[in-house]
């Protein structure tokens, strides 16, 4: 079957919802919310570009469930219906042309920059590694009552998302944010009902799912983004991830997106964290986490998505035809070419290729986070109704951000927008 025909096939989720094709826009952090956490016309314009560009399912950048716990400036926050009108405008634009748009609900936990929130909370008071402690404070351990309150916040936010007109929600359980922190023995060192064993560490994500399901009913899609592993010693392992996938599948989750890494080990960016050569088989198949997806497919029947690394329609179609995944996740290409799905579905190559964004400054490039900032800038351009700049200089972007932060009297060591989602 031609690649475009594979990608154009509709997908029916376990709850009966139908996605028009197999192309999945993974979450990217837009930071286009107002200071109060409301959605903006720029967000609506950005997501309309993607809905008009042919994507089947579009997942938003991380939307926070607590105004007192943001992962970065410019996050949209949903904790009550105060900004419902703005959410409805965003949803209308994002669901044009039969496009699914799911809101990714999140809480940063320990992964919030110093000074952004009044305090930082997490499953346990575990500090970041030494070189990152200047940017991230050691969090206070959540009380049991606070854990329950956060679970309820996820459910309430999901109910508002549905009321606004979005077509689903995604739990952000990857990349070192709060749900991921509960899952990892490195960041969850509790000895109560929420930690101490893999089964207890899984209780939080399962409780979040159940709170959401109760809030939105059986027919509203709920997905999850989950790490294949943390890629850190003493962290969340592949075995624990597979057990978590099995538990979520048994609970009724509708779609699982596979990723990996945290701010301390950013595997999701594709930046190498070791000198080991990339296997030829990995280069040929393009996707970063496809080998784990094959293990996940053997463990669960729930529809799977892999995001990260895909470049060509042929590799995308082969991943689907192999049975390892049901959808292929795209992100960075959509920040420089919003209508790339239309080309892929027409059997054409994309007009641009994703390439590494570097400054030439080793200490900055080693962090692996400048790319996120660079692509966030492209999203902002689309939101303003401007064309992306695929060839914009990484050094120029970093210098511009450093100047803005210096003039604002802030620490210029790590730009505030360098956040993965």
HELIX and SHEET records of a PDB file:
HELIX    1   1 UNK A    3  UNK A    8  1                                   6    
HELIX    2   2 UNK A   41  UNK A   52  1                                  12    
HELIX    3   3 UNK A   81  UNK A   83  5                                   3    
HELIX    4   4 UNK A   84  UNK A   94  1                                  11    
HELIX    5   5 UNK A   96  UNK A   98  5                                   3    
HELIX    6   6 UNK A  130  UNK A  132  5                                   3    
HELIX    7   7 UNK A  144  UNK A  164  1                                  21    
HELIX    8   8 UNK A  178  UNK A  183  1                                   6    
HELIX    9   9 UNK A  198  UNK A  216  1                                  19    
HELIX   10  10 UNK A  238  UNK A  251  1                                  14    
HELIX   11  11 UNK A  267  UNK A  269  5                                   3    
HELIX   12  12 UNK A  280  UNK A  285  1                                   6    
HELIX   13  13 UNK A  290  UNK A  299  1                                  10    
HELIX   14  14 UNK A  313  UNK A  321  1                                   9    
HELIX   15  15 UNK A  332  UNK A  336  1                                   5    
HELIX   16  16 UNK A  340  UNK A  345  1                                   6    
HELIX   17  17 UNK A  362  UNK A  365  1                                   4    
HELIX   18  18 UNK A  370  UNK A  383  1                                  14    
HELIX   19  19 UNK A  394  UNK A  407  1                                  14    
SHEET    1   A 2 UNK A  11  UNK A  12  0                                        
SHEET    2   A 2 UNK A  18  UNK A  19 -1                                        
SHEET    1   B 9 UNK A  63  UNK A  64  0                                        
SHEET    2   B 9 UNK A 100  UNK A 106  1                                        
SHEET    3   B 9 UNK A  57  UNK A  59  1                                        
SHEET    4   B 9 UNK A  23  UNK A  25  1                                        
SHEET    5   B 9 UNK A 327  UNK A 330  1                                        
SHEET    6   B 9 UNK A 304  UNK A 307  1                                        
SHEET    7   B 9 UNK A 255  UNK A 259  1                                        
SHEET    8   B 9 UNK A 221  UNK A 227  1                                        
SHEET    9   B 9 UNK A 168  UNK A 173  1                                        
SHEET    1   C 2 UNK A 121  UNK A 122  0                                        
SHEET    2   C 2 UNK A 140  UNK A 141  1                                        
END                                                                             
